[in-house]
Amino acid sequence: MWLPTLLCLTSRFAELESILLRSDATADAVQRSCAELVASGGGVQAPALSPLIEGEWTLLHTSKSSFNPRAPLGARSDGSAPGLESLFPGARQAVAASSSPIQRAILDAFTVTQTLELSVPSPRVTQTVQLPNGARLVLGAAASTSASAPNRVSFRFDEGFVQSNQLRLPYPVPFRLLPEAESSGWLDTLYLSDTLRISTGNKGTTFVLRRNGATRAEPV
């Protein structure tokens, strides 16, 4: 009896992944499909430790969080506020996790890719935002994984720049001068297959990414 059940589950996983790979998937469909895939326990086990997580991924969907005036730059899932927010009165009060308005605007407007290189001597996470006229914003971070947290990739940003043709401009945030708590974060991968990854960041945002080279389903 286990073989038909396994085939049924595999077919359902493929169906849910195909929904998430669609360019016209609604927010509700994305949320339901993500929830079912994560709850199923399917996908690669210990994903942060699997070679399958490495490579270049393209962002397809993100969850939406409401703007919180008590944490206008966003808040981490532990309730702390990033950067200069920690200096403002009330910023240390517990608030719901939320992404920053800058992050939300960038993710909605541009193509974003994330490259994970974790099995090299100096592991890295690199985020690239494709800007108009061939320019790109690149944010690089030193990365680490641990067997004690097999779903998590921890990172600390250490470089950023905007590249346009032969011109490279530094990103206007001195990552190396910031306290570690302000330049660090993590990604917890909740579901991983050879084509799809669902991860949640330290600000509570859920990201759905497609491995580059995988086919994205288009509306019929």
Secondary structure, 3 states (H helix, E strand, C coil): CHHHHHHHHHHHHHHHHHHHCCCCCCHHHHHHHHHHHHHHCCCCCCHHHCHHHCEEEEEEEECCCCCCCCCCCCECCCCCCCHHHHHCCCCCCCCCCECCHHHHHHHHHCEEEEEEECCCCCCEEEEEEECHHHCEEEEEEEEEEECCEEEEEEEEEEEEEEEECCEEEECCCCHHHCCHHHHEEEEEEEEECCCEEEEEECCCCEEEEEECCCCCCCCC
